Amino acid sequence: MSRNTLYLVIGVLVAAVIVFAIYTYQQQTRPGLEIRVDEQGLSVEGNG
């Protein structure tokens, strides 16, 4: 395996870890209150 290929593989792995970390952070910092209006009326749900 050449050096350039090794750098490419390492870069892809680092990018995947960064994307996963950002996704996880966004999931944890979601607002805990959801307000929905549909055919059944007003619905308020909270997870906190």
CHARMM-style PDB file with segment names, atoms N, HN, CA, C and O in Angstrom:
ATOM      1  N   MET     1       0.856  -1.181   0.000  1.00  0.00      PROA
ATOM      2  CA  MET     1       0.000   0.000   0.000  1.00  0.00      PROA
ATOM      3  C   MET     1       0.896   1.236   0.000  1.00  0.00      PROA
ATOM      4  O   MET     1       1.823   1.357   0.802  1.00  0.00      PROA
ATOM      5  N   SER     2       0.598   2.132  -0.908  1.00  0.00      PROA
ATOM      6  HN  SER     2      -0.154   2.034  -1.559  1.00  0.00      PROA
ATOM      7  CA  SER     2       1.433   3.325  -1.006  1.00  0.00      PROA
ATOM      8  C   SER     2       1.061   4.332   0.079  1.00  0.00      PROA
ATOM      9  O   SER     2       0.020   4.219   0.726  1.00  0.00      PROA
ATOM     10  N   ARG     3       1.921   5.299   0.257  1.00  0.00      PROA
ATOM     11  HN  ARG     3       2.767   5.390  -0.268  1.00  0.00      PROA
ATOM     12  CA  ARG     3       1.684   6.311   1.289  1.00  0.00      PROA
ATOM     13  C   ARG     3       0.435   7.131   1.008  1.00  0.00      PROA
ATOM     14  O   ARG     3      -0.317   7.451   1.929  1.00  0.00      PROA
ATOM     15  N   ASN     4       0.209   7.473  -0.251  1.00  0.00      PROA
ATOM     16  HN  ASN     4       0.820   7.213  -0.999  1.00  0.00      PROA
ATOM     17  CA  ASN     4      -0.964   8.274  -0.591  1.00  0.00      PROA
ATOM     18  C   ASN     4      -2.260   7.532  -0.268  1.00  0.00      PROA
ATOM     19  O   ASN     4      -3.220   8.131   0.217  1.00  0.00      PROA
ATOM     20  N   THR     5      -2.280   6.241  -0.535  1.00  0.00      PROA
ATOM     21  HN  THR     5      -1.500   5.755  -0.929  1.00  0.00      PROA
ATOM     22  CA  THR     5      -3.460   5.440  -0.218  1.00  0.00      PROA
ATOM     23  C   THR     5      -3.676   5.386   1.287  1.00  0.00      PROA
ATOM     24  O   THR     5      -4.810   5.471   1.759  1.00  0.00      PROA
ATOM     25  N   LEU     6      -2.607   5.248   2.028  1.00  0.00      PROA
ATOM     26  HN  LEU     6      -1.686   5.180   1.645  1.00  0.00      PROA
ATOM     27  CA  LEU     6      -2.704   5.219   3.486  1.00  0.00      PROA
ATOM     28  C   LEU     6      -3.246   6.549   4.014  1.00  0.00      PROA
ATOM     29  O   LEU     6      -4.102   6.560   4.899  1.00  0.00      PROA
ATOM     30  N   TYR     7      -2.760   7.655   3.482  1.00  0.00      PROA
ATOM     31  HN  TYR     7      -2.065   7.646   2.762  1.00  0.00      PROA
ATOM     32  CA  TYR     7      -3.263   8.972   3.886  1.00  0.00      PROA
ATOM     33  C   TYR     7      -4.737   9.124   3.541  1.00  0.00      PROA
ATOM     34  O   TYR     7      -5.499   9.706   4.313  1.00  0.00      PROA
ATOM     35  N   LEU     8      -5.143   8.607   2.390  1.00  0.00      PROA
ATOM     36  HN  LEU     8      -4.524   8.135   1.763  1.00  0.00      PROA
ATOM     37  CA  LEU     8      -6.538   8.671   1.979  1.00  0.00      PROA
ATOM     38  C   LEU     8      -7.423   7.886   2.947  1.00  0.00      PROA
ATOM     39  O   LEU     8      -8.473   8.380   3.357  1.00  0.00      PROA
ATOM     40  N   VAL     9      -7.019   6.693   3.310  1.00  0.00      PROA
ATOM     41  HN  VAL     9      -6.165   6.292   2.977  1.00  0.00      PROA
ATOM     42  CA  VAL     9      -7.796   5.862   4.232  1.00  0.00      PROA
ATOM     43  C   VAL     9      -7.897   6.538   5.598  1.00  0.00      PROA
ATOM     44  O   VAL     9      -8.971   6.566   6.198  1.00  0.00      PROA
ATOM     45  N   ILE    10      -6.795   7.078   6.085  1.00  0.00      PROA
ATOM     46  HN  ILE    10      -5.922   7.055   5.597  1.00  0.00      PROA
ATOM     47  CA  ILE    10      -6.807   7.775   7.373  1.00  0.00      PROA
ATOM     48  C   ILE    10      -7.717   8.998   7.305  1.00  0.00      PROA
ATOM     49  O   ILE    10      -8.469   9.253   8.246  1.00  0.00      PROA
ATOM     50  N   GLY    11      -7.664   9.746   6.229  1.00  0.00      PROA
ATOM     51  HN  GLY    11      -7.053   9.539   5.465  1.00  0.00      PROA
ATOM     52  CA  GLY    11      -8.521  10.915   6.066  1.00  0.00      PROA
ATOM     53  C   GLY    11      -9.999  10.563   6.055  1.00  0.00      PROA
ATOM     54  O   GLY    11     -10.812  11.262   6.660  1.00  0.00      PROA
ATOM     55  N   VAL    12     -10.347   9.489   5.373  1.00  0.00      PROA
ATOM     56  HN  VAL    12      -9.687   8.921   4.881  1.00  0.00      PROA
ATOM     57  CA  VAL    12     -11.744   9.052   5.322  1.00  0.00      PROA
ATOM     58  C   VAL    12     -12.211   8.618   6.708  1.00  0.00      PROA
ATOM     59  O   VAL    12     -13.331   8.937   7.108  1.00  0.00      PROA
ATOM     60  N   LEU    13     -11.382   7.904   7.435  1.00  0.00      PROA
ATOM     61  HN  LEU    13     -10.472   7.644   7.110  1.00  0.00      PROA
ATOM     62  CA  LEU    13     -11.747   7.477   8.784  1.00  0.00      PROA
ATOM     63  C   LEU    13     -11.921   8.664   9.722  1.00  0.00      PROA
ATOM     64  O   LEU    13     -12.861   8.690  10.518  1.00  0.00      PROA
ATOM     65  N   VAL    14     -11.034   9.642   9.640  1.00  0.00      PROA
ATOM     66  HN  VAL    14     -10.271   9.621   8.994  1.00  0.00      PROA
ATOM     67  CA  VAL    14     -11.143  10.840  10.477  1.00  0.00      PROA
ATOM     68  C   VAL    14     -12.423  11.598  10.135  1.00  0.00      PROA
ATOM     69  O   VAL    14     -13.126  12.057  11.035  1.00  0.00      PROA
ATOM     70  N   ALA    15     -12.733  11.735   8.855  1.00  0.00      PROA
ATOM     71  HN  ALA    15     -12.162  11.362   8.123  1.00  0.00      PROA
ATOM     72  CA  ALA    15     -13.958  12.423   8.439  1.00  0.00      PROA
ATOM     73  C   ALA    15     -15.191  11.691   8.957  1.00  0.00      PROA
ATOM     74  O   ALA    15     -16.144  12.332   9.401  1.00  0.00      PROA
ATOM     75  N   ALA    16     -15.188  10.370   8.909  1.00  0.00      PROA
ATOM     76  HN  ALA    16     -14.414   9.850   8.549  1.00  0.00      PROA
ATOM     77  CA  ALA    16     -16.327   9.589   9.396  1.00  0.00      PROA
ATOM     78  C   ALA    16     -16.518   9.788  10.902  1.00  0.00      PROA
ATOM     79  O   ALA    16     -17.649   9.907  11.372  1.00  0.00      PROA
ATOM     80  N   VAL    17     -15.440   9.823  11.646  1.00  0.00      PROA
ATOM     81  HN  VAL    17     -14.521   9.727  11.265  1.00  0.00      PROA
ATOM     82  CA  VAL    17     -15.525  10.038  13.094  1.00  0.00      PROA
ATOM     83  C   VAL    17     -16.074  11.428  13.388  1.00  0.00      PROA
ATOM     84  O   VAL    17     -16.895  11.585  14.292  1.00  0.00      PROA
ATOM     85  N   ILE    18     -15.639  12.431  12.646  1.00  0.00      PROA
ATOM     86  HN  ILE    18     -14.972  12.303  11.911  1.00  0.00      PROA
ATOM     87  CA  ILE    18     -16.122  13.802  12.852  1.00  0.00      PROA
ATOM     88  C   ILE    18     -17.618  13.896  12.549  1.00  0.00      PROA
ATOM     89  O   ILE    18     -18.369  14.503  13.312  1.00  0.00      PROA
ATOM     90  N   VAL    19     -18.045  13.305  11.453  1.00  0.00      PROA
ATOM     91  HN  VAL    19     -17.435  12.812  10.833  1.00  0.00      PROA
ATOM     92  CA  VAL    19     -19.465  13.335  11.087  1.00  0.00      PROA
ATOM     93  C   VAL    19     -20.298  12.630  12.159  1.00  0.00      PROA
ATOM     94  O   VAL    19     -21.357  13.127  12.541  1.00  0.00      PROA
ATOM     95  N   PHE    20     -19.837  11.495  12.640  1.00  0.00      PROA
ATOM     96  HN  PHE    20     -18.976  11.091  12.329  1.00  0.00      PROA
ATOM     97  CA  PHE    20     -20.558  10.764  13.682  1.00  0.00      PROA
ATOM     98  C   PHE    20     -20.633  11.573  14.973  1.00  0.00      PROA
ATOM     99  O   PHE    20     -21.669  11.573  15.639  1.00  0.00      PROA
ATOM    100  N   ALA    21     -19.558  12.259  15.337  1.00  0.00      PROA
ATOM    101  HN  ALA    21     -18.716  12.260  14.796  1.00  0.00      PROA
ATOM    102  CA  ALA    21     -19.546  13.079  16.546  1.00  0.00      PROA
ATOM    103  C   ALA    21     -20.525  14.244  16.433  1.00  0.00      PROA
ATOM    104  O   ALA    21     -21.239  14.548  17.388  1.00  0.00      PROA
ATOM    105  N   ILE    22     -20.561  14.893  15.280  1.00  0.00      PROA
ATOM    106  HN  ILE    22     -19.981  14.645  14.504  1.00  0.00      PROA
ATOM    107  CA  ILE    22     -21.496  16.002  15.076  1.00  0.00      PROA
ATOM    108  C   ILE    22     -22.933  15.500  15.140  1.00  0.00      PROA
ATOM    109  O   ILE    22     -23.778  16.141  15.766  1.00  0.00      PROA
ATOM    110  N   TYR    23     -23.222  14.386  14.516  1.00  0.00      PROA
ATOM    111  HN  TYR    23     -22.535  13.865  14.008  1.00  0.00      PROA
ATOM    112  CA  TYR    23     -24.571  13.813  14.537  1.00  0.00      PROA
ATOM    113  C   TYR    23     -24.997  13.473  15.965  1.00  0.00      PROA
ATOM    114  O   TYR    23     -26.122  13.774  16.366  1.00  0.00      PROA
ATOM    115  N   THR    24     -24.107  12.849  16.730  1.00  0.00      PROA
ATOM    116  HN  THR    24     -23.194  12.604  16.404  1.00  0.00      PROA
ATOM    117  CA  THR    24     -24.409  12.480  18.108  1.00  0.00      PROA
ATOM    118  C   THR    24     -24.651  13.716  18.962  1.00  0.00      PROA
ATOM    119  O   THR    24     -25.573  13.731  19.777  1.00  0.00      PROA
ATOM    120  N   TYR    25     -23.841  14.747  18.788  1.00  0.00      PROA
ATOM    121  HN  TYR    25     -23.092  14.734  18.126  1.00  0.00      PROA
ATOM    122  CA  TYR    25     -24.006  15.984  19.543  1.00  0.00      PROA
ATOM    123  C   TYR    25     -25.354  16.638  19.244  1.00  0.00      PROA
ATOM    124  O   TYR    25     -26.033  17.116  20.153  1.00  0.00      PROA
ATOM    125  N   GLN    26     -25.732  16.655  17.982  1.00  0.00      PROA
ATOM    126  HN  GLN    26     -25.180  16.267  17.244  1.00  0.00      PROA
ATOM    127  CA  GLN    26     -27.015  17.261  17.610  1.00  0.00      PROA
ATOM    128  C   GLN    26     -28.188  16.476  18.181  1.00  0.00      PROA
ATOM    129  O   GLN    26     -29.199  17.068  18.560  1.00  0.00      PROA
ATOM    130  N   GLN    27     -28.071  15.164  18.249  1.00  0.00      PROA
ATOM    131  HN  GLN    27     -27.250  14.683  17.941  1.00  0.00      PROA
ATOM    132  CA  GLN    27     -29.147  14.350  18.804  1.00  0.00      PROA
ATOM    133  C   GLN    27     -29.298  14.592  20.307  1.00  0.00      PROA
ATOM    134  O   GLN    27     -30.413  14.553  20.827  1.00  0.00      PROA
ATOM    135  N   GLN    28     -28.207  14.836  20.998  1.00  0.00      PROA
ATOM    136  HN  GLN    28     -27.301  14.868  20.575  1.00  0.00      PROA
ATOM    137  CA  GLN    28     -28.251  15.042  22.440  1.00  0.00      PROA
ATOM    138  C   GLN    28     -28.721  16.436  22.806  1.00  0.00      PROA
ATOM    139  O   GLN    28     -29.237  16.637  23.905  1.00  0.00      PROA
ATOM    140  N   THR    29     -28.558  17.402  21.920  1.00  0.00      PROA
ATOM    141  HN  THR    29     -28.139  17.239  21.027  1.00  0.00      PROA
ATOM    142  CA  THR    29     -28.907  18.777  22.254  1.00  0.00      PROA
ATOM    143  C   THR    29     -30.231  19.209  21.636  1.00  0.00      PROA
ATOM    144  O   THR    29     -30.500  20.405  21.532  1.00  0.00      PROA
ATOM    145  N   ARG    30     -31.043  18.270  21.234  1.00  0.00      PROA
ATOM    146  HN  ARG    30     -30.824  17.298  21.318  1.00  0.00      PROA
ATOM    147  CA  ARG    30     -32.362  18.595  20.690  1.00  0.00      PROA
ATOM    148  C   ARG    30     -33.222  19.209  21.779  1.00  0.00      PROA
ATOM    149  O   ARG    30     -33.081  18.864  22.953  1.00  0.00      PROA
ATOM    150  N   PRO    31     -34.095  20.099  21.406  1.00  0.00      PROA
ATOM    151  CA  PRO    31     -35.020  20.644  22.405  1.00  0.00      PROA
ATOM    152  C   PRO    31     -35.935  19.545  22.934  1.00  0.00      PROA
ATOM    153  O   PRO    31     -36.328  18.645  22.191  1.00  0.00      PROA
ATOM    154  N   GLY    32     -36.266  19.619  24.201  1.00  0.00      PROA
ATOM    155  HN  GLY    32     -35.946  20.349  24.805  1.00  0.00      PROA
ATOM    156  CA  GLY    32     -37.050  18.573  24.833  1.00  0.00      PROA
ATOM    157  C   GLY    32     -38.548  18.768  24.705  1.00  0.00      PROA
ATOM    158  O   GLY    32     -39.310  18.049  25.351  1.00  0.00      PROA
ATOM    159  N   LEU    33     -38.993  19.708  23.901  1.00  0.00      PROA
ATOM    160  HN  LEU    33     -38.374  20.292  23.376  1.00  0.00      PROA
ATOM    161  CA  LEU    33     -40.417  19.991  23.769  1.00  0.00      PROA
ATOM    162  C   LEU    33     -40.804  19.971  22.296  1.00  0.00      PROA
ATOM    163  O   LEU    33     -40.171  20.615  21.459  1.00  0.00      PROA
ATOM    164  N   GLU    34     -41.863  19.215  22.000  1.00  0.00      PROA
ATOM    165  HN  GLU    34     -42.377  18.693  22.680  1.00  0.00      PROA
ATOM    166  CA  GLU    34     -42.352  19.145  20.626  1.00  0.00      PROA
ATOM    167  C   GLU    34     -43.819  19.536  20.606  1.00  0.00      PROA
ATOM    168  O   GLU    34     -44.629  18.965  21.336  1.00  0.00      PROA
ATOM    169  N   ILE    35     -44.157  20.500  19.780  1.00  0.00      PROA
ATOM    170  HN  ILE    35     -43.498  20.963  19.187  1.00  0.00      PROA
ATOM    171  CA  ILE    35     -45.535  20.958  19.638  1.00  0.00      PROA
ATOM    172  C   ILE    35     -45.990  20.628  18.222  1.00  0.00      PROA
ATOM    173  O   ILE    35     -45.333  20.982  17.243  1.00  0.00      PROA
ATOM    174  N   ARG    36     -47.125  19.944  18.134  1.00  0.00      PROA
ATOM    175  HN  ARG    36     -47.659  19.657  18.929  1.00  0.00      PROA
ATOM    176  CA  ARG    36     -47.619  19.503  16.843  1.00  0.00      PROA
ATOM    177  C   ARG    36     -49.089  19.875  16.698  1.00  0.00      PROA
ATOM    178  O   ARG    36     -49.868  19.745  17.642  1.00  0.00      PROA
ATOM    179  N   VAL    37     -49.457  20.334  15.521  1.00  0.00      PROA
ATOM    180  HN  VAL    37     -48.824  20.440  14.754  1.00  0.00      PROA
ATOM    181  CA  VAL    37     -50.860  20.614  15.210  1.00  0.00      PROA
ATOM    182  C   VAL    37     -51.230  19.753  14.010  1.00  0.00      PROA
ATOM    183  O   VAL    37     -50.636  19.863  12.937  1.00  0.00      PROA
ATOM    184  N   ASP    38     -52.231  18.886  14.216  1.00  0.00      PROA
ATOM    185  HN  ASP    38     -52.713  18.797  15.087  1.00  0.00      PROA
ATOM    186  CA  ASP    38     -52.668  18.011  13.131  1.00  0.00      PROA
ATOM    187  C   ASP    38     -54.189  17.895  13.160  1.00  0.00      PROA
ATOM    188  O   ASP    38     -54.863  18.718  13.780  1.00  0.00      PROA
ATOM    189  N   GLU    39     -54.730  16.880  12.496  1.00  0.00      PROA
ATOM    190  HN  GLU    39     -54.183  16.211  11.993  1.00  0.00      PROA
ATOM    191  CA  GLU    39     -56.168  16.707  12.411  1.00  0.00      PROA
ATOM    192  C   GLU    39     -56.809  16.493  13.782  1.00  0.00      PROA
ATOM    193  O   GLU    39     -57.974  16.837  13.981  1.00  0.00      PROA
ATOM    194  N   GLN    40     -56.066  15.935  14.714  1.00  0.00      PROA
ATOM    195  HN  GLN    40     -55.120  15.656  14.552  1.00  0.00      PROA
ATOM    196  CA  GLN    40     -56.599  15.632  16.040  1.00  0.00      PROA
ATOM    197  C   GLN    40     -56.487  16.813  16.992  1.00  0.00      PROA
ATOM    198  O   GLN    40     -56.929  16.725  18.138  1.00  0.00      PROA
ATOM    199  N   GLY    41     -55.914  17.898  16.546  1.00  0.00      PROA
ATOM    200  HN  GLY    41     -55.556  17.970  15.615  1.00  0.00      PROA
ATOM    201  CA  GLY    41     -55.787  19.095  17.379  1.00  0.00      PROA
ATOM    202  C   GLY    41     -54.357  19.394  17.743  1.00  0.00      PROA
ATOM    203  O   GLY    41     -53.435  19.059  16.999  1.00  0.00      PROA
ATOM    204  N   LEU    42     -54.164  20.030  18.894  1.00  0.00      PROA
ATOM    205  HN  LEU    42     -54.913  20.302  19.499  1.00  0.00      PROA
ATOM    206  CA  LEU    42     -52.849  20.447  19.365  1.00  0.00      PROA
ATOM    207  C   LEU    42     -52.263  19.367  20.245  1.00  0.00      PROA
ATOM    208  O   LEU    42     -52.944  18.857  21.135  1.00  0.00      PROA
ATOM    209  N   SER    43     -51.011  19.008  20.014  1.00  0.00      PROA
ATOM    210  HN  SER    43     -50.458  19.422  19.291  1.00  0.00      PROA
ATOM    211  CA  SER    43     -50.329  17.975  20.789  1.00  0.00      PROA
ATOM    212  C   SER    43     -49.005  18.537  21.283  1.00  0.00      PROA
ATOM    213  O   SER    43     -48.211  19.052  20.495  1.00  0.00      PROA
ATOM    214  N   VAL    44     -48.766  18.439  22.582  1.00  0.00      PROA
ATOM    215  HN  VAL    44     -49.411  18.021  23.222  1.00  0.00      PROA
ATOM    216  CA  VAL    44     -47.514  18.907  23.180  1.00  0.00      PROA
ATOM    217  C   VAL    44     -46.866  17.719  23.865  1.00  0.00      PROA
ATOM    218  O   VAL    44     -47.460  17.091  24.742  1.00  0.00      PROA
ATOM    219  N   GLU    45     -45.626  17.415  23.451  1.00  0.00      PROA
ATOM    220  HN  GLU    45     -45.144  17.925  22.739  1.00  0.00      PROA
ATOM    221  CA  GLU    45     -44.897  16.300  24.036  1.00  0.00      PROA
ATOM    222  C   GLU    45     -43.546  16.785  24.524  1.00  0.00      PROA
ATOM    223  O   GLU    45     -42.870  17.557  23.844  1.00  0.00      PROA
ATOM    224  N   GLY    46     -43.156  16.328  25.704  1.00  0.00      PROA
ATOM    225  HN  GLY    46     -43.706  15.701  26.256  1.00  0.00      PROA
ATOM    226  CA  GLY    46     -41.851  16.681  26.248  1.00  0.00      PROA
ATOM    227  C   GLY    46     -41.160  15.443  26.785  1.00  0.00      PROA
ATOM    228  O   GLY    46     -41.812  14.501  27.237  1.00  0.00      PROA
ATOM    229  N   ASN    47     -39.843  15.451  26.733  1.00  0.00      PROA
ATOM    230  HN  ASN    47     -39.314  16.216  26.366  1.00  0.00      PROA
ATOM    231  CA  ASN    47     -39.092  14.304  27.235  1.00  0.00      PROA
ATOM    232  C   ASN    47     -38.276  14.684  28.466  1.00  0.00      PROA
ATOM    233  O   ASN    47     -37.296  14.013  28.791  1.00  0.00      PROA
ATOM    234  N   GLY    48     -38.668  15.739  29.141  1.00  0.00      PROA
ATOM    235  HN  GLY    48     -39.464  16.284  28.877  1.00  0.00      PROA
ATOM    236  CA  GLY    48     -37.871  16.174  30.271  1.00  0.00      PROA
ATOM    237  C   GLY    48     -38.598  16.375  31.498  1.00  0.00      PROA
ATOM    238  OT1 GLY    48     -38.006  16.744  32.512  1.00  0.00      PROA
TER     239      GLY     48
END
